[in-house]
Amino acid sequence: GQPIPRNDVLYKVRGRARYAANIEMEGMLHACFVRSEHPHARVLGVDTAKAAMAPGVRTIITAEDAGDELIGTLVTDTPILAKDRVRYVGEPIAAIAADTPVAAAAAAQLVEVEYEPLPAIFTPEEALTEGAIEIDPEGNVLIALHNERGDIEAGLKQADVILENSYSMEQIDHCFLEPPAGVAFVDPDDVLTVMVCTQYPHYHHKQIARALGRPMEKVRVVQTVVGGGFGGKMDNTVEIAIALLALKAERPVRMVYSREEVFTTTTKRHPMKVRQKLGATKDGKFTAFDVEFLLDGGAYRSYSITVSGRCVIHAGMPYMFPNMRVDLKTAFTNHVPCGAMRSFGIVKTAFALECQINEMADRLGLSPIEIRRRNGFVNGDTTATGQTLQDVGLLKTLEAVEPIYKKRKAEIAAEPKVEGIRRGLGIACLGYGIGYSGIRNPSTARIRVDNKGTVTAFCGTPDIGTGSDMSLAQISAQSVGISVNRVNVVSGDSTKTDDSGPTSASRTTYFSGNAAFIAGQDFKGQFEAAVSKKLDVSDDQVRLDADTVTIGNEAMSFSEACGLIGEATADIMGYGKFDPDIEADILTLKGNPYPTYTFATHLVEIEIDEDLGALELKRVWAAHDAGTIVNPMGTEGQIEGGVAQGLGQAVMEKVVRENGYVTNPHYRDYLLPGAKDVPLEIECIFVDNYDHTGPYGAKGVAEVSLIPIPAAMAGAVTSASSIQPTHLPMESEYLLRLIERRDEEGL
């Protein structure tokens, strides 16, 4: 619960952080890909002869070198290098290592690829049309899911009001500041070492070993400092290519993506279309929710299965719907693959649901808070998967913002009006499952100490810039009973830590925190036993707490105790594994998909210039049920960052695609919020709620803070200007069209 500054701040702001692109090694080569120029084509031949003769070129690999092994995050469906066919613009076909980046790029232009263009598909609707060319050997349906509870038709008949709307959301890029980069080399012990900016070192370790046919002990993956991830650095980028090049060249090889490569070839957030019906009685109780999702999955599967499943599981959250029907289809297209991004698609499903709930509140004459209070989850409610909920703090978050909402609403109504300028308030909620959906995803931790009192916690989920190492240090220290200043966390090395899953799905504090707590308790017991043995006293006479070891009426510092037991410290290793009993059937979508859920309500205040269509976010009040807050300073930073990211997705961010090509592959064309766009007033409110399964009652918060922002801003626009946005981003041109339509219809 202490607001401790992150332990990685100073060396980052002083320019001492070692990012992958900064790593230099003697004799190191520089690599780049040769990429497809077509969205869909057969590859008839790849001629590297001219490139091989270019100045500075040391080695080239093609599909012949990479072999027939497929790679992939959840399903191995992606070639390392394209051999017979390319499925999107930018798909890697060959890779070149040369003395300099310029030499490698110049040689890439000399590789001659012979193509036979094929018909391309650019929308899910096209992909699902009968007779459409098949992109994947299994067809164009990447995944289709269905879930229901109750009787949807009966629920619609019970409703006094039924709303039916369609919503659409554009594709989004992660926009991490640091592009994918890595260095591969073989160390003196013949261990292939890959240093890479990743959210999941253990995944890459296993995949490199399998794809290259090397024993696991002959591969090591070390996470470098990560300059932003947001889900985009869990997938495959440079890892296997640089490993192959390093083995072939027998020299270290580094590859760094250009910014254009990031925009055109890395995974994206799925474009989504939603059609939904919402039924309610005249007193505001929901009776039915009927929704259809259609997603563009791109050319390969990546994390589409996870995103799709999470969207269906979270449909209707965080509200009780006695009758619900959910259908989802994700289709292959000839676009860059879509994958994991912060919230795994829930920011988009929440946009549709929360916008429709705000409209229903207006139709029924209820406040946006009251309609949510009447339908929001409470302890004992069951989700659409049949899971019974506990430790639900949703209504507390509504209560936290309600007085602020009433006060600001009255103040805005009393303010003098400025022609063309309107202000409004908007509300949106969220419910989010912590961890991976319906599959066991355990975390482990090990804690050791030396005879000088320095404690090291080995935790498998890496810190990707979120400050999670600091939180895990706090939990470890609290559990052991020592000062947090003693604890060093090792978290990003696949040979020094156990596989504890990726840093994603807001799981680190909850999963790895629980593992660290268990390891701390184990360590504490072993340490106290070692002291009692050394002093020949009974175990119950020794207690470690507050960095002090008490033996009867005597006390010594933890460091003194470490010195006392000396070499015996090497035998002490606390071990913790947290593996909650979660399981849900991916086909029936029934079961307990998550061990716990986090909840929040966001209240926003916006200002809209109706002459320009310009939308400005003025204030945010973010009330979160994240259980016990391990580090308030770090948690507030996560929420503030989520607000900024949600703002971008709400009003400006989109990848512009035309016939398979990205037409805005630079920050001069892809708009992002700047410092002046983010409101100065972001108030973080943490409601008092204890999660009985979390470490010291903690849940998670990192991913969820962006989810309510677009919907809350859309609700505020409706409140201010009496228009109903149904599309993201809410760009000026789009808002102006809605305003013009409102004026034409005399609303």
C-alpha positions in Angstrom: 0.0 0.0 0.0 3.0 2.3 0.0 3.4 4.8 -3.0 7.0 3.8 -3.8 8.6 5.2 -7.0 9.4 2.6 -9.6 12.9 1.3 -9.4 13.5 1.7 -13.2 12.9 5.4 -13.5 16.3 7.0 -12.9 18.3 4.9 -15.3 15.7 5.4 -18.0 15.4 9.2 -17.7 19.2 9.4 -17.5 19.6 7.5 -20.8 21.2 4.5 -19.3 18.5 1.9 -20.2 19.7 -0.8 -22.5 17.2 -1.2 -25.2 17.7 -3.8 -27.9 18.4 -1.2 -30.5 21.3 0.1 -28.4 23.1 -3.2 -27.9 26.5 -3.4 -29.6 28.7 -6.5 -30.0 32.0 -7.1 -31.6 31.5 -8.2 -35.2 27.8 -7.6 -35.1 25.8 -7.7 -38.3 22.6 -5.8 -39.1 19.6 -7.4 -40.6 16.4 -6.6 -42.4 13.5 -8.4 -44.1 12.6 -8.7 -47.7 8.8 -8.3 -47.6 5.8 -9.0 -49.8 4.6 -6.3 -52.1 1.3 -8.0 -52.7 -1.7 -8.6 -50.4 -2.2 -12.1 -51.8 -0.1 -13.9 -54.3 1.7 -17.1 -55.1 5.5 -17.0 -54.7 6.9 -18.6 -57.9 10.6 -17.9 -57.1 13.0 -16.0 -54.9 16.3 -15.0 -56.5 18.9 -13.7 -54.0 22.0 -13.8 -56.4 22.3 -10.1 -56.9 21.7 -9.3 -53.2 24.3 -11.8 -52.2 26.9 -10.0 -54.3 26.0 -6.5 -52.8 28.7 -4.7 -50.7 28.7 -5.7 -47.1 26.2 -8.6 -47.4 27.3 -11.6 -45.2 24.4 -14.0 -45.4 20.8 -14.3 -46.6 18.1 -16.7 -45.5 14.9 -17.7 -47.4 12.2 -20.3 -46.7 14.7 -23.0 -47.8 16.8 -22.1 -44.8 13.9 -21.6 -42.4 12.3 -25.0 -43.2 8.7 -26.0 -43.1 8.1 -25.5 -39.3 5.2 -23.1 -38.7 5.1 -20.6 -35.8 2.3 -18.9 -34.0 1.3 -17.7 -30.6 -1.8 -19.9 -30.0 -1.9 -21.9 -33.3 1.2 -22.6 -35.4 -0.1 -21.4 -38.7 2.5 -18.9 -39.9 5.6 -19.6 -41.9 8.9 -18.2 -40.6 9.5 -16.9 -44.1 6.9 -17.2 -46.9 7.6 -20.0 -49.3 4.7 -20.7 -51.7 2.3 -17.9 -50.9 2.0 -14.5 -49.3 -1.2 -13.5 -47.5 -0.6 -9.8 -46.7 1.5 -6.9 -47.8 4.7 -6.9 -45.7 4.8 -10.7 -45.0 8.5 -11.7 -44.7 10.0 -13.6 -47.6 13.7 -13.4 -46.9 16.1 -11.9 -44.4 19.6 -10.3 -45.1 22.4 -9.7 -42.7 25.1 -7.2 -43.7 27.8 -5.0 -42.1 25.5 -2.0 -41.8 21.8 -1.4 -41.7 22.1 0.7 -44.9 23.9 -2.2 -46.7 21.2 -4.7 -45.6 18.4 -2.4 -46.8 20.1 -1.8 -50.1 20.6 -5.5 -50.7 16.9 -6.2 -49.9 16.0 -4.1 -52.9 18.0 -6.4 -55.1 16.2 -9.6 -54.1 13.9 -10.6 -57.0 10.6 -12.2 -56.1 8.4 -13.6 -58.8 4.7 -13.4 -57.9 1.5 -14.6 -59.4 -1.2 -12.2 -57.9 -4.3 -13.8 -56.5 -7.7 -12.3 -55.7 -7.5 -10.5 -52.4 -10.1 -10.1 -49.6 -10.2 -6.9 -47.6 -13.4 -7.2 -45.4 -14.9 -9.9 -43.3 -18.1 -9.6 -45.3 -16.2 -10.5 -48.5 -14.4 -13.3 -46.7 -17.7 -14.9 -45.6 -19.3 -14.6 -49.1 -20.1 -18.0 -50.7 -17.5 -18.8 -53.3 -14.9 -16.4 -51.9 -11.2 -17.5 -52.5 -9.9 -19.2 -49.4 -7.1 -17.5 -47.5 -6.5 -20.2 -45.0 -6.4 -24.0 -45.8 -9.3 -24.4 -43.2 -11.4 -21.7 -44.9 -12.1 -18.0 -44.2 -13.8 -18.4 -40.8 -11.0 -17.9 -38.3 -13.3 -18.7 -35.4 -17.1 -18.7 -34.8 -18.5 -18.6 -31.3 -22.0 -18.7 -29.7 -23.2 -18.3 -26.2 -26.6 -17.8 -24.7 -28.5 -17.8 -21.4 -32.2 -17.8 -20.7 -34.7 -17.2 -23.5 -33.8 -14.2 -25.7 -37.2 -14.1 -27.5 -39.0 -14.2 -24.2 -36.7 -11.5 -22.8 -37.5 -9.2 -25.8 -41.2 -9.7 -25.3 -40.9 -8.7 -21.6 -39.2 -5.4 -22.6 -41.2 -2.1 -22.7 -38.4 -0.5 -24.7 -36.1 -2.2 -27.2 -33.1 -0.4 -28.7 -31.4 -1.8 -31.8 -28.1 -0.2 -33.0 -25.1 -0.9 -35.1 -21.6 0.2 -34.1 -18.2 0.1 -35.9 -14.7 0.6 -34.7 -11.6 1.1 -36.9 -8.3 -0.7 -36.7 -5.8 0.6 -34.1 -2.0 0.4 -33.8 -0.2 -0.2 -30.5 2.0 2.8 -31.0 4.7 1.6 -28.7 7.6 4.1 -28.9 10.3 1.4 -29.2 10.0 -0.6 -32.4 10.5 -4.4 -32.3 14.3 -5.1 -32.0 16.6 -7.9 -31.0 20.1 -9.3 -31.0 21.0 -12.9 -31.5 24.4 -14.6 -30.9 25.8 -18.0 -29.8 27.7 -17.8 -26.5 30.9 -19.8 -25.7 28.8 -22.6 -24.3 27.0 -23.0 -27.6 23.8 -21.4 -26.2 21.8 -19.5 -28.8 21.0 -16.3 -27.0 18.3 -13.9 -28.2 18.1 -10.5 -26.5 14.7 -9.0 -27.5 12.1 -6.5 -26.4 9.3 -8.9 -25.5 6.4 -9.4 -23.2 6.9 -13.2 -23.0 10.5 -14.5 -23.0 9.5 -18.1 -22.3 7.2 -18.3 -25.3 10.0 -17.2 -27.6 12.4 -19.6 -25.9 10.2 -22.6 -26.6 9.3 -21.6 -30.1 12.9 -20.9 -31.1 14.0 -24.3 -29.7 11.2 -26.1 -31.6 11.5 -24.2 -34.9 15.3 -24.5 -35.0 15.5 -28.0 -33.6 17.7 -27.1 -30.7 17.6 -28.5 -27.2 15.8 -26.2 -24.7 19.0 -25.9 -22.7 20.8 -24.6 -25.8 18.5 -21.6 -26.1 18.2 -18.5 -23.9 15.9 -15.5 -24.3 16.6 -12.4 -22.4 14.1 -9.5 -22.2 15.7 -6.2 -22.9 14.2 -3.0 -21.5 10.8 -2.6 -23.2 9.8 0.7 -24.5 6.1 0.0 -24.5 4.2 -3.2 -25.4 0.4 -3.0 -25.0 0.1 -6.6 -26.2 2.0 -6.0 -29.4 5.3 -7.6 -28.1 3.8 -11.0 -27.3 3.9 -11.9 -31.0 6.6 -12.9 -33.4 8.7 -10.2 -35.0 12.5 -10.5 -35.3 13.2 -13.4 -32.9 13.6 -16.5 -35.2 15.0 -14.6 -38.2 17.9 -13.2 -36.2 18.5 -16.6 -34.6 18.7 -18.2 -38.0 21.0 -15.5 -39.4 23.3 -15.6 -36.3 23.7 -19.4 -36.7 24.3 -19.2 -40.4 26.7 -16.2 -40.2 28.4 -17.4 -37.0 28.3 -13.8 -35.8 25.9 -11.7 -33.7 23.0 -10.2 -35.6 20.8 -7.3 -34.7 17.5 -6.3 -36.4 15.5 -3.2 -35.6 12.2 -2.4 -37.3 11.6 0.9 -39.0 8.6 2.9 -37.9 7.0 2.2 -41.3 7.5 -1.5 -40.7 5.8 -1.2 -37.3 2.7 0.3 -38.9 2.5 -2.0 -41.9 3.7 -5.4 -40.6 3.1 -5.8 -36.8 -0.2 -7.0 -35.4 -3.0 -4.6 -34.8 -6.3 -4.2 -32.8 -9.1 -5.9 -34.6 -11.5 -3.8 -36.6 -15.0 -4.6 -35.3 -18.6 -4.3 -36.2 -21.4 -4.8 -33.7 -25.1 -5.2 -34.1 -27.1 -5.4 -30.8 -30.5 -5.2 -29.3 -31.1 -4.1 -25.7 -34.4 -4.6 -24.0 -35.6 -3.1 -20.7 -38.7 -2.6 -18.6 -40.0 0.9 -18.1 -38.5 0.9 -14.5 -35.0 0.3 -16.0 -34.5 -3.4 -15.5 -32.7 -5.2 -18.4 -34.6 -8.1 -19.9 -32.6 -9.0 -22.9 -29.3 -8.5 -24.7 -28.8 -9.8 -28.2 -25.5 -9.1 -29.9 -23.5 -10.0 -33.0 -19.8 -9.3 -33.4 -17.9 -9.4 -36.7 -14.1 -9.1 -36.6 -11.4 -8.7 -39.2 -8.7 -11.1 -38.1 -6.2 -10.4 -40.8 -4.1 -13.0 -42.6 -3.1 -15.3 -39.7 -4.5 -16.3 -36.4 -2.1 -14.6 -33.9 -4.3 -13.9 -30.8 -7.6 -13.7 -32.6 -8.9 -16.8 -30.8 -8.2 -15.3 -27.4 -9.6 -11.9 -28.4 -12.8 -13.5 -29.8 -13.3 -15.7 -26.8 -12.9 -12.8 -24.4 -15.3 -10.6 -26.4 -18.0 -13.3 -26.1 -17.3 -14.1 -22.4 -17.4 -10.3 -21.6 -20.5 -9.6 -23.6 -23.0 -7.8 -21.3 -20.5 -7.2 -18.5 -20.8 -5.9 -15.9 -24.6 -6.2 -15.8 -27.1 -8.9 -15.1 -29.0 -10.0 -18.2 -31.4 -12.8 -17.5 -31.7 -13.4 -21.3 -28.8 -13.1 -23.6 -27.6 -14.3 -27.0 -24.1 -13.7 -28.4 -22.8 -14.6 -31.8 -19.3 -13.8 -33.0 -17.4 -14.5 -36.2 -13.8 -13.5 -36.9 -12.7 -13.9 -40.6 -9.4 -14.1 -42.3 -8.6 -11.2 -44.7 -5.5 -10.2 -46.7 -4.5 -7.6 -44.1 -1.7 -7.7 -41.6 -2.7 -10.1 -38.8 -4.6 -8.7 -35.8 -3.5 -9.8 -32.4 -3.5 -8.9 -28.7 -3.8 -5.3 -27.6 -4.6 -3.7 -24.3 -8.0 -5.2 -23.1 -8.1 -7.8 -25.9 -11.0 -6.1 -27.7 -13.1 -5.3 -24.7 -12.7 -1.5 -25.1 -14.7 -2.0 -28.3 -17.4 -4.3 -27.0 -17.8 -1.9 -24.0 -18.2 1.0 -26.3 -21.2 -0.5 -28.0 -22.8 -1.7 -24.8 -22.2 1.4 -22.7 -23.4 3.7 -25.5 -26.6 1.7 -25.8 -27.1 1.7 -22.0 -26.7 5.5 -22.0 -29.3 5.8 -24.8 -31.7 3.5 -22.8 -31.3 5.7 -19.7 -32.2 8.8 -21.7 -35.2 6.9 -23.2 -36.5 5.9 -19.8 -35.7 9.2 -18.0 -33.2 7.7 -15.7 -29.7 9.0 -14.8 -26.9 7.0 -16.4 -25.8 6.1 -12.9 -29.2 4.9 -11.7 -29.8 2.5 -14.6 -26.4 0.9 -14.0 -27.1 0.6 -10.3 -30.3 -1.3 -11.0 -28.6 -3.8 -13.2 -24.9 -3.9 -12.1 -23.3 -7.0 -10.8 -23.2 -7.7 -7.0 -21.9 -10.5 -5.0 -23.6 -13.8 -5.8 -24.6 -12.8 -9.4 -23.7 -15.2 -12.1 -22.1 -14.4 -15.4 -23.3 -15.6 -18.8 -20.7 -18.5 -18.5 -22.4 -19.6 -15.2 -19.6 -18.3 -12.9 -20.7 -17.0 -9.5 -19.1 -13.7 -8.6 -17.6 -12.7 -5.3 -15.8 -9.5 -4.1 -17.6 -7.3 -6.6 -17.1 -3.6 -6.0 -18.9 -2.2 -9.1 -21.7 -0.4 -7.2 -19.1 1.2 -4.9 -17.5 2.7 -8.0 -20.8 4.1 -9.1 -21.4 5.5 -5.6 -18.0 7.1 -5.7 -18.6 9.2 -8.8 -22.3 9.9 -8.2 -21.9 13.1 -6.0 -19.3 14.4 -8.5 -21.7 13.8 -11.4 -24.6 15.6 -9.7 -22.4 18.5 -8.6 -20.8 19.0 -12.1 -24.2 18.6 -13.9 -25.7 21.4 -11.8 -22.6 23.6 -12.3 -22.6 23.1 -16.1 -26.3 23.9 -16.3 -25.7 27.1 -14.4 -22.7 28.2 -16.5 -23.2 31.0 -19.1 -23.5 29.5 -22.6 -21.0 30.3 -25.3 -22.4 30.1 -28.9 -21.3 26.9 -30.6 -19.6 25.5 -27.5 -21.3 22.8 -25.4 -20.2 20.8 -22.4 -21.4 17.4 -21.3 -20.8 14.6 -18.8 -20.6 10.9 -19.7 -20.5 7.7 -17.7 -19.3 4.2 -18.6 -18.5 1.1 -16.5 -16.4 -2.0 -17.0 -16.0 -5.5 -15.7 -12.9 -7.4 -16.7 -11.6 -10.9 -16.0 -8.1 -11.2 -14.7 -5.8 -13.6 -16.6 -6.2 -15.8 -19.6 -9.7 -16.9 -20.6 -10.7 -20.3 -19.3 -7.3 -21.9 -19.4 -4.8 -22.5 -16.6 -2.1 -19.9 -16.7 -0.1 -20.4 -13.5 2.7 -18.1 -12.2 5.7 -19.1 -10.0 8.3 -17.3 -7.9 11.5 -18.2 -6.2 13.2 -16.2 -3.4 16.8 -16.6 -2.4 19.2 -14.7 -0.2 23.0 -14.3 0.2 24.9 -14.1 3.5 24.9 -10.3 3.3 21.2 -10.0 3.3 20.5 -9.3 -0.3 17.3 -11.0 -1.4 16.5 -11.9 -5.0 13.0 -12.7 -6.2 12.8 -14.6 -9.5 9.5 -14.0 -11.1 8.7 -15.2 -14.6 6.4 -12.4 -15.8 8.6 -9.5 -17.1 8.3 -5.9 -16.3 7.5 -4.1 -19.6 7.5 -0.6 -18.3 4.5 -0.9 -16.0 6.5 -0.9 -12.7 5.4 -4.5 -11.9 8.9 -5.4 -10.6 8.4 -2.8 -7.9 5.0 -4.2 -7.0 6.4 -7.8 -6.8 9.3 -6.6 -4.7 6.8 -5.0 -2.3 4.7 -8.2 -2.1 7.8 -10.4 -1.6 9.2 -8.1 1.1 5.9 -7.9 3.0 5.4 -11.7 2.8 9.0 -12.4 4.0 8.9 -9.7 6.6 11.9 -7.6 5.4 12.5 -4.1 4.0 11.6 -3.7 0.3 15.0 -2.1 -0.3 16.6 -5.5 0.2 14.7 -7.1 -2.7 15.9 -7.3 -6.3 13.5 -8.8 -8.8 14.7 -10.9 -11.8 11.9 -11.3 -14.2 13.0 -11.2 -17.9 15.4 -14.2 -18.4 14.0 -17.5 -19.7 16.9 -19.5 -18.1 16.7 -17.8 -14.7 12.9 -17.9 -14.1 10.1 -20.4 -14.6 7.5 -19.8 -17.3 4.9 -17.7 -15.5 3.0 -16.6 -18.5 3.1 -13.3 -20.4 2.8 -9.8 -19.0 -0.8 -9.2 -20.3 -4.4 -9.5 -19.3 -3.8 -7.5 -16.1 -2.5 -10.7 -14.6 0.9 -9.8 -13.1 0.0 -8.3 -9.8 -2.7 -11.0 -9.2 -1.0 -14.1 -10.5 2.7 -13.4 -10.0 1.9 -11.4 -6.9 0.2 -14.5 -5.4 3.1 -16.6 -6.4 5.5 -14.1 -4.7 3.4 -14.1 -1.6 3.5 -17.9 -1.4 7.2 -18.0 -2.1 7.7 -15.3 0.6 5.9 -17.4 3.2 7.9 -20.5 2.3 11.2 -18.5 2.5 10.2 -17.0 5.8 9.6 -20.5 7.3 12.9 -21.8 6.0 14.9 -18.8 7.2 13.4 -18.9 10.7 14.2 -22.6 10.9 17.8 -22.0 9.8 18.2 -19.4 12.6 16.7 -21.6 15.2 18.9 -24.5 14.1 22.0 -22.3 14.3 21.1 -21.1 17.8 19.8 -24.4 18.9 16.5 -23.0 20.0 13.0 -24.2 19.1 11.4 -22.9 15.9 8.6 -21.1 17.7 11.1 -18.9 19.5 12.3 -17.3 16.2 10.3 -14.7 14.3 11.2 -12.6 11.2 9.2 -9.4 10.9 9.9 -5.8 10.0 13.4 -6.6 8.9 14.2 -7.9 12.3 14.8 -11.4 13.6 13.5 -11.8 17.2 14.8 -14.8 19.2 12.9 -14.9 22.5 13.7 -11.5 24.1 16.7 -10.9 21.9 16.7 -9.2 18.4 19.1 -8.8 15.5 18.8 -7.3 12.1 18.0 -9.4 9.0 21.5 -8.8 7.7 23.0 -9.9 11.0 20.9 -13.1 10.9 22.1 -13.8 7.4 25.7 -13.4 8.5 24.9 -15.7 11.5 23.7 -18.6 9.4 26.4 -17.9 6.8 26.7 -20.5 4.0 23.4 -22.0 5.1 21.7 -19.2 3.2 22.5 -21.0 0.0 20.2 -23.8 1.0 17.2 -21.5 1.5 14.9 -21.1 -1.5 11.3 -20.0 -1.1 9.1 -21.4 -3.8 5.6 -20.3 -4.7 3.2 -21.4 -7.4 -0.2 -19.9 -8.0 -2.5 -22.0 -10.2 -6.1 -21.1 -9.6 -8.8 -23.7 -10.6 -10.2 -22.0 -13.7 -11.7 -23.7 -16.7 -14.2 -22.8 -19.4 -15.1 -24.7 -22.5 -14.1 -22.7 -25.5 -17.0 -24.2 -27.5 -19.8 -23.9 -25.0 -18.3 -20.9 -23.2 -19.5 -22.3 -19.9 -17.5 -22.5 -16.7 -15.2 -20.3 -14.6 -13.0 -18.5 -17.1 -11.2 -16.2 -14.6 -10.3 -16.4 -10.9 -11.5 -12.8 -10.2 -12.8 -9.7 -11.9 -12.0 -6.0 -11.6 -14.6 -3.3 -12.0 -14.6 0.5 -12.6 -16.8 3.5 -13.4 -15.4 6.5 -15.3 -17.0 9.9 -15.4 -15.8 12.3 -18.0 -16.4 15.9 -18.9 -16.0 17.0 -22.5 -16.3 20.2 -24.5 -17.4 20.1 -28.1 -17.1 22.9 -30.6 -20.1 22.4 -32.9 -18.8 24.6 -35.6 -15.6 22.6 -36.0 -16.6 19.2 -34.6 -13.7 19.5 -32.3 -14.0 17.3 -29.2 -11.9 18.0 -26.1 -11.6 15.9 -22.9 -11.6 18.3 -20.0 -11.8 16.1 -16.8 -11.8 12.5 -15.8 -12.9 10.8 -12.6 -11.8 7.2 -12.6 -13.3 5.1 -9.8 -11.8 1.6 -9.6 -12.4 -1.6 -7.7 -8.9 -3.1 -8.0 -8.9 -4.6 -4.5 -6.1 -3.6 -2.3 -3.8 -1.2 -4.0 -0.2 -2.5 -3.8 1.5 0.7 -5.0 -0.8 3.7 -5.3 1.7 5.7 -7.3 2.2 3.1 -9.9 -1.5 2.3 -10.1 -2.4 6.0 -10.6 0.2 6.1 -13.4 -1.4 3.1 -15.1 -4.8 4.7 -15.0 -3.6 8.0 -16.3 -1.9 6.2 -19.1 -5.0 4.2 -19.9 -7.0 7.5 -20.0 -4.6 8.9 -22.6 -4.7 5.8 -24.7 -8.5 5.6 -24.4 -8.7 9.3 -25.5 -6.7 8.5 -28.7 -8.9 5.6 -29.6 -12.0 7.7 -28.9 -11.2 10.7 -31.1 -8.3 10.2 -33.5 -6.6 6.9 -33.9 -7.1 4.6 -36.9 -5.0 2.7 -39.4 -6.1 3.7 -42.9 -6.1 0.8 -45.3 -6.6 0.7 -49.0 -6.5 -2.5 -51.0 -4.4 -4.2 -48.4 -1.9 -1.3 -48.1 -1.5 0.9 -45.0 -1.6 4.5 -46.2 -0.7 6.3 -43.0 2.4 4.4 -41.8 4.0 7.3 -39.9 3.2 9.4 -36.9 2.8 12.4 -39.1 -0.3 10.7 -40.6 -1.4 8.4 -37.7 -2.7 10.8 -35.1 -2.0 10.4 -31.4 -2.9 12.5 -28.3 -0.2 14.9 -27.3 0.5 16.3 -23.8 -2.0 19.2 -24.5 -4.8 16.8 -25.5 -4.7 14.8 -22.2 -6.7 16.5 -19.4 -4.8 18.0 -16.5 -7.4 16.8 -14.1 -7.5 13.0 -13.9 -8.7 11.9 -10.4 -8.1 8.3 -9.5 -10.5 7.0 -6.9 -9.8 3.6 -5.3 -12.9 2.1 -3.6 -12.4 0.0 -0.5 -12.8 -3.6 -1.6 -10.8 -6.7 -0.6 -10.4 -9.6 -3.0 -10.1 -12.7 -0.9 -8.1 -14.6 -3.5 -5.6 -11.9 -4.3 -2.2 -11.1 -2.7 -3.1 -9.0 0.3 -6.5 -8.5 -1.4 -5.2 -7.1 -4.7 -6.7 -7.6 -8.2 -5.3 -5.9 -11.3 -5.9 -2.6 -13.1 -3.3 -2.1 -15.9 -5.4 -3.0 -19.0 -8.8 -1.9 -17.8 -8.3 1.8 -17.3 -8.7 2.6 -21.0 -11.9 0.5 -21.5 -14.6 3.0 -20.4 -13.1 6.2 -21.9 -14.4 6.0 -25.5 -17.9 5.1 -24.3 -17.9 7.7 -21.6 -16.8 10.4 -24.1 -19.5 9.3 -26.5 -22.1 9.6 -23.7 -20.8 13.0 -22.9 -21.1 14.1 -26.5 -24.8 12.9 -26.5 -25.4 14.8 -23.2 -23.8 18.0 -24.7 -25.1 17.9 -28.3 -28.0 15.5 -28.5 -26.2 13.3 -31.1 -25.5 9.5 -30.8 -22.0 8.5 -31.9 -21.8 4.9 -33.0 -18.4 4.9 -34.6 -14.8 5.1 -33.4 -12.8 7.2 -33.7 -15.2 10.2 -33.2 -13.3 12.4 -35.6 -14.3 16.0 -36.3 -15.7 15.2 -39.7 -17.9 12.4 -38.3 -19.2 14.6 -35.5 -20.0 17.4 -37.9 -22.1 15.0 -40.0 -24.0 13.9 -36.9 -24.6 17.6 -35.9 -25.8 18.5 -39.4 -28.2 15.5 -39.4 -29.5 16.6 -36.0 -30.1 20.1 -37.3 -31.8 18.9 -40.4 -34.1 16.7 -38.4 -34.8 19.5 -36.0 -33.8 17.6 -32.9 
